[in-house]
Amino acid sequence: MFVLFVSHNIYLTRDERYALADGESVKVIAPSVPVWFYQFNTSEPATEVFCQYTLTNKPGIARIYPIKSGYKINIPQTPEDYEPPERIPDEEWRKMTRKQQDEWYGENPTPINGELLRDRLDGGAEYLKFQYEFEGMKKIQGASKFAIKQSHQVEIKPIELLHKSLVS
């Protein structure tokens, strides 16, 4: 079986993160890193490929669709049966240290969804990471069908992290 692993590293401004969290579509240019595996052979060293991403936060299944210029990604949604923990008042939350907030998140896991893109002060994590896998059959011109598995790892982060890495 052929396996295609693609790492998507997407950096968004605060306005873009909040727009996506609010259900708006966001278009950005970002790198992906595709790596092929087949019978202990790999296409490493991998090459970054800059492409256009159309990010959506619409009801339905989290999906990754290849498009001509890149990818269309619908981020994961909160499960319908999820019951959130009792909300801590904003004033109390803002007084908590980052360690206390991290401990609270560890004790009260939040399903992966667009709300996590909001700032910590607004109950988010400023960050979203998820993986999407699927299998299918492909046919190359002049050849028979073969099985292919795709694994996409998507990380959406604040663009300030990218800026800090460039300055350091």
C-alpha positions as CSV (number, residue, x, y, z in Angstrom):
1,M,0.0,0.0,0.0
2,F,1.2,3.5,-0.8
3,V,1.0,6.0,2.0
4,L,1.0,9.7,1.6
5,F,1.6,11.7,4.8
6,V,1.1,15.5,4.5
7,S,1.9,18.0,7.2
8,H,0.0,21.2,6.9
9,N,1.5,24.2,8.9
10,I,-1.0,27.1,8.8
11,Y,-0.4,30.4,10.6
12,L,-3.2,32.8,11.0
13,T,-3.6,36.4,12.3
14,R,-5.8,37.0,15.3
15,D,-8.5,38.3,13.0
16,E,-8.3,35.2,10.8
17,R,-8.5,32.9,13.8
18,Y,-11.5,34.6,15.1
19,A,-13.2,34.7,11.7
20,L,-12.7,31.0,11.3
21,A,-13.9,30.4,14.9
22,D,-17.1,32.4,14.1
23,G,-17.8,30.2,11.0
24,E,-16.4,32.4,8.3
25,S,-14.2,31.0,5.5
26,V,-10.5,32.0,5.5
27,K,-8.1,31.9,2.6
28,V,-4.3,31.8,3.3
29,I,-1.1,30.7,1.7
30,A,0.9,28.2,3.8
31,P,3.3,25.4,3.4
32,S,2.5,21.7,3.3
33,V,5.1,18.9,3.4
34,P,4.1,15.8,1.5
35,V,6.0,12.5,2.1
36,W,5.4,9.3,0.2
37,F,6.0,5.9,1.7
38,Y,6.0,2.5,-0.1
39,Q,7.7,-0.7,1.0
40,F,10.2,0.9,3.3
41,N,11.1,3.6,0.7
42,T,10.3,7.2,1.3
43,S,10.4,10.5,-0.7
44,E,12.5,12.0,2.1
45,P,14.0,14.6,2.2
46,A,10.6,16.2,1.9
47,T,10.1,19.5,0.2
48,E,7.8,22.3,1.4
49,V,5.1,23.1,-1.0
50,F,3.4,26.5,-0.6
51,C,-0.2,26.3,-1.5
52,Q,-3.5,28.1,-1.0
53,Y,-5.8,26.9,1.8
54,T,-9.4,27.6,2.1
55,L,-10.4,26.9,5.7
56,T,-14.0,26.5,6.7
57,N,-15.8,25.8,10.0
58,K,-19.1,24.4,8.8
59,P,-21.4,21.8,10.3
60,G,-20.5,18.3,9.1
61,I,-17.5,16.1,9.0
62,A,-13.9,17.4,9.2
63,R,-12.6,16.9,5.6
64,I,-9.5,17.8,3.6
65,Y,-10.1,18.2,-0.1
66,P,-7.3,18.8,-2.6
67,I,-8.1,21.7,-4.9
68,K,-6.1,22.9,-7.9
69,S,-4.1,25.4,-5.9
70,G,-3.9,23.6,-2.6
71,Y,-6.4,22.4,-0.1
72,K,-9.9,23.0,1.2
73,I,-10.2,22.0,4.9
74,N,-13.3,21.9,7.0
75,I,-12.1,21.9,10.7
76,P,-13.6,19.4,13.2
77,Q,-16.9,20.2,14.9
78,T,-18.0,19.8,18.5
79,P,-19.8,16.4,18.8
80,E,-23.6,16.8,19.3
81,D,-23.5,14.8,22.6
82,Y,-20.7,16.9,24.2
83,E,-21.7,18.6,27.5
84,P,-19.2,21.4,28.4
85,P,-17.9,21.7,31.9
86,E,-19.3,24.5,34.2
87,R,-17.8,27.8,32.9
88,I,-15.4,29.7,35.1
89,P,-16.4,33.4,35.3
90,D,-14.2,35.5,33.0
91,E,-12.9,37.6,35.9
92,E,-11.7,34.5,37.8
93,W,-10.3,32.9,34.6
94,R,-8.2,36.0,33.9
95,K,-6.7,35.9,37.4
96,M,-5.5,32.3,36.9
97,T,-1.9,31.6,36.0
98,R,-1.1,29.9,32.7
99,K,-0.2,26.8,34.7
100,Q,-3.6,26.8,36.4
101,Q,-5.4,27.3,33.1
102,D,-3.4,24.4,31.6
103,E,-4.3,22.2,34.6
104,W,-8.0,23.2,34.2
105,Y,-7.8,22.2,30.4
106,G,-6.2,18.9,31.4
107,E,-9.1,18.1,33.7
108,N,-11.7,19.4,31.3
109,P,-10.7,18.4,27.8
110,T,-12.4,20.3,25.0
111,P,-13.3,18.5,21.8
112,I,-11.3,19.8,18.9
113,N,-13.2,22.6,17.3
114,G,-13.0,26.1,16.0
115,E,-13.5,27.7,19.4
116,L,-10.0,26.6,20.3
117,L,-8.6,29.2,17.9
118,R,-9.7,32.0,20.2
119,D,-7.2,33.7,22.6
120,R,-6.7,32.1,26.0
121,L,-8.4,35.1,27.7
122,D,-11.5,34.3,25.6
123,G,-11.5,30.6,26.6
124,G,-9.6,29.3,23.6
125,A,-6.1,27.9,23.1
126,E,-4.9,30.0,20.1
127,Y,-4.1,26.7,18.4
128,L,-5.8,23.8,16.7
129,K,-4.2,20.5,15.7
130,F,-6.0,17.5,14.2
131,Q,-5.3,14.5,12.0
132,Y,-7.5,13.2,9.2
133,E,-6.9,9.8,7.5
134,F,-8.6,7.9,4.8
135,E,-7.9,5.1,2.3
136,G,-8.9,4.7,-1.3
137,M,-8.0,3.3,-4.6
138,K,-6.1,5.1,-7.3
139,K,-5.4,4.3,-10.9
140,I,-2.3,5.5,-12.8
141,Q,-2.6,5.8,-16.5
142,G,-1.6,2.5,-18.1
143,A,-1.5,0.7,-14.8
144,S,-3.9,-1.2,-12.5
145,K,-5.5,0.2,-9.4
146,F,-3.5,0.3,-6.2
147,A,-4.4,1.1,-2.6
148,I,-3.4,4.4,-1.1
149,K,-3.7,5.7,2.4
150,Q,-3.6,9.4,3.1
151,S,-2.8,10.9,6.5
152,H,-3.0,14.7,6.9
153,Q,-1.8,16.4,10.0
154,V,-3.1,19.9,10.3
155,E,-1.7,22.5,12.7
156,I,-3.2,26.0,12.9
157,K,-1.2,28.4,15.0
158,P,-1.0,32.2,15.6
159,I,1.2,33.9,13.0
160,E,3.1,35.6,15.9
161,L,4.8,32.2,16.5
162,L,6.1,32.3,13.0
163,H,7.3,35.9,13.4
164,K,9.2,35.0,16.6
165,S,10.9,32.1,14.9
166,L,12.1,34.4,12.1
167,V,13.5,37.0,14.5
168,S,15.3,34.5,16.8
